[in-house]
Amino acid sequence: MYKKIISDLKPNLDKAIAHFGTEIGNLRTGRATSALVEDIIVECYGTKMPIKQIAAIHAPEPRLILIQPWDKSIIKEIEKVIISTRPGLNPVTDGDAIRINLPLLTEERRKELVKLLSQYAESARISMRQIRDEAWKRIQELEKEGQIREDDKFRGKDALQEAMDEYNKKIKDIVEAKEKEIMTI
């Protein structure tokens, strides 16, 4: 009975990890990446769409992002939105494309990014703990209702802790890799 609760828990933990990965994907490291701009919302054609749906985004060089809208008439809108949503990025229109040259990160900015990374990691751990607490409450309710024995409740607690340890290690590994990426010049 508790095994089903544990198996139901894992997709939610996977979602928390995926959300964490999305959040840190927007952190600027020393290299240009399309993730810095692809999810910026642009209002065009009477609706709001992310840049990745209206343009091709490339990082042809380590410090350059190239955005090529499929419709050249929306270049100015894309440029305005990038300026307003991503301070520090200075888009330049070059014919039918937008170029964003990324300045080198200072040591101070790298340390700020590492702190922000730690904050994202902690919020991911908090959401995972909430998921764990809900599962533990359900296991305790099963025992109170007589559907499982006390031994099974504690086995469930151990299995729950094993799952949490596994997912906490995933977060730790992601953080270490991203921190190394940020601090590499």
C-alpha positions as CSV (number, residue, x, y, z in Angstrom):
1,M,0.0,0.0,0.0
2,Y,2.7,2.5,1.0
3,K,4.7,1.4,-2.2
4,K,2.0,3.0,-4.3
5,I,2.3,6.2,-2.4
6,I,6.1,6.2,-3.0
7,S,5.6,5.4,-6.7
8,D,3.1,8.3,-7.0
9,L,5.5,10.6,-5.2
10,K,8.3,10.2,-7.8
11,P,6.6,12.0,-10.8
12,N,6.0,15.0,-8.5
13,L,9.7,15.0,-7.4
14,D,10.6,14.7,-11.1
15,K,8.5,17.8,-11.8
16,A,10.3,19.7,-9.0
17,I,13.7,18.8,-10.5
18,A,12.5,19.8,-14.0
19,H,11.3,23.1,-12.7
20,F,14.6,23.7,-11.0
21,G,16.4,22.9,-14.2
22,T,14.3,25.4,-16.1
23,E,15.0,28.1,-13.5
24,I,18.7,27.6,-13.6
25,G,18.7,27.4,-17.3
26,N,18.0,31.1,-17.4
27,L,21.1,31.9,-15.2
28,R,23.8,33.3,-17.4
29,T,27.0,31.5,-17.3
30,G,30.2,32.5,-19.3
31,R,28.8,31.1,-22.5
32,A,25.9,32.3,-24.7
33,T,22.9,30.0,-24.7
34,S,19.5,30.3,-26.3
35,A,17.9,29.6,-22.9
36,L,18.7,33.2,-21.9
37,V,16.1,34.5,-24.3
38,E,14.0,31.7,-25.7
39,D,11.2,32.0,-23.1
40,I,10.9,35.8,-23.2
41,I,7.3,36.6,-24.1
42,V,6.7,38.9,-27.1
43,E,3.4,40.4,-28.0
44,C,2.8,40.1,-31.7
45,Y,-0.1,39.1,-34.0
46,G,-2.5,40.0,-31.3
47,T,-1.2,37.4,-28.9
48,K,1.7,36.7,-26.6
49,M,4.3,34.1,-27.6
50,P,7.8,33.1,-26.5
51,I,10.6,34.1,-28.8
52,K,11.4,30.5,-29.6
53,Q,8.0,30.2,-31.4
54,I,8.6,33.2,-33.6
55,A,12.3,33.1,-34.3
56,A,15.4,30.9,-34.8
57,I,17.8,31.3,-31.9
58,H,21.5,30.4,-32.2
59,A,24.7,30.8,-30.2
60,P,27.3,30.8,-33.0
61,E,30.0,32.0,-30.7
62,P,30.6,31.7,-27.0
63,R,29.6,35.3,-26.3
64,L,27.0,35.9,-29.1
65,I,23.3,35.1,-29.4
66,L,21.7,35.5,-32.8
67,I,17.9,35.8,-33.1
68,Q,16.4,35.5,-36.6
69,P,12.7,36.2,-36.6
70,W,10.7,34.4,-39.3
71,D,8.7,37.6,-39.8
72,K,11.1,40.6,-40.1
73,S,8.3,43.0,-39.1
74,I,8.5,42.0,-35.5
75,I,12.2,42.6,-35.0
76,K,11.6,45.9,-33.1
77,E,9.1,44.2,-30.7
78,I,11.6,41.5,-29.9
79,E,14.3,44.0,-29.3
80,K,12.2,46.1,-27.0
81,V,11.1,43.1,-24.9
82,I,14.7,41.8,-24.5
83,I,15.8,45.3,-23.3
84,S,13.0,45.5,-20.8
85,T,13.1,41.9,-19.4
86,R,16.8,41.1,-19.4
87,P,18.8,44.1,-18.1
88,G,22.4,43.8,-19.1
89,L,21.6,42.3,-22.5
90,N,22.0,44.9,-25.3
91,P,20.4,43.6,-28.5
92,V,21.5,45.2,-31.7
93,T,19.4,44.9,-34.9
94,D,21.6,43.8,-37.8
95,G,19.5,43.8,-41.0
96,D,17.1,40.9,-40.5
97,A,18.5,39.5,-37.3
98,I,19.2,40.6,-33.7
99,R,22.6,40.2,-32.2
100,I,23.3,40.1,-28.5
101,N,26.9,40.3,-27.5
102,L,27.4,39.1,-23.9
103,P,29.9,41.0,-21.9
104,L,32.4,39.0,-19.8
105,L,31.1,38.2,-16.3
106,T,33.0,39.9,-13.5
107,E,34.0,37.8,-10.4
108,E,31.5,39.7,-8.3
109,R,28.6,38.9,-10.8
110,R,29.7,35.2,-10.9
111,K,29.4,35.1,-7.1
112,E,26.0,36.7,-7.2
113,L,24.9,34.0,-9.7
114,V,26.2,31.3,-7.4
115,K,24.1,32.8,-4.6
116,L,21.1,32.9,-6.8
117,L,21.7,29.3,-7.8
118,S,21.8,28.3,-4.1
119,Q,18.4,30.1,-3.6
120,Y,16.9,28.2,-6.5
121,A,18.2,24.9,-5.1
122,E,16.8,25.6,-1.7
123,S,13.3,26.4,-3.1
124,A,13.5,23.2,-5.0
125,R,14.4,21.3,-1.8
126,I,11.5,23.0,0.0
127,S,9.0,22.0,-2.6
128,M,10.4,18.4,-2.5
129,R,10.0,18.4,1.3
130,Q,6.4,19.5,1.0
131,I,5.8,16.6,-1.4
132,R,7.5,14.2,1.1
133,D,5.4,15.5,4.0
134,E,2.2,14.9,2.0
135,A,3.2,11.4,1.3
136,W,4.2,10.8,4.9
137,K,0.8,12.0,6.1
138,R,-1.0,9.6,3.7
139,I,1.1,6.7,5.0
140,Q,0.2,7.6,8.6
141,E,-3.5,7.9,7.6
142,L,-3.3,4.4,6.1
143,E,-1.9,3.1,9.4
144,K,-4.6,4.9,11.4
145,E,-7.3,3.4,9.2
146,G,-5.9,-0.1,9.7
147,Q,-5.0,-0.6,6.0
148,I,-1.3,-1.1,6.9
149,R,0.5,-2.3,10.0
150,E,2.9,-0.1,12.0
151,D,5.9,-2.1,10.6
152,D,4.8,-1.1,7.0
153,K,4.4,2.5,8.1
154,F,8.1,2.6,9.1
155,R,9.1,0.7,6.0
156,G,7.2,3.4,4.1
157,K,9.1,6.1,6.0
158,D,12.4,4.4,5.1
159,A,11.5,4.1,1.4
160,L,10.3,7.7,1.5
161,Q,13.7,8.8,2.9
162,E,15.6,6.8,0.3
163,A,13.6,8.5,-2.5
164,M,14.3,11.9,-1.0
165,D,18.0,11.1,-0.7
166,E,18.1,10.2,-4.3
167,Y,16.4,13.4,-5.4
168,N,18.5,15.6,-3.1
169,K,21.6,14.0,-4.7
170,K,20.3,15.0,-8.1
171,I,19.9,18.6,-7.0
172,K,23.3,18.6,-5.5
173,D,24.8,17.2,-8.7
174,I,23.0,19.8,-10.8
175,V,24.1,22.6,-8.5
176,E,27.8,21.5,-8.6
177,A,27.8,21.3,-12.4
178,K,26.1,24.7,-12.8
179,E,28.4,26.3,-10.2
180,K,31.4,25.0,-12.1
181,E,30.0,26.3,-15.3
182,I,29.4,29.8,-13.8
183,M,32.8,30.1,-12.2
184,T,34.7,28.9,-15.3
185,I,36.2,31.9,-17.1
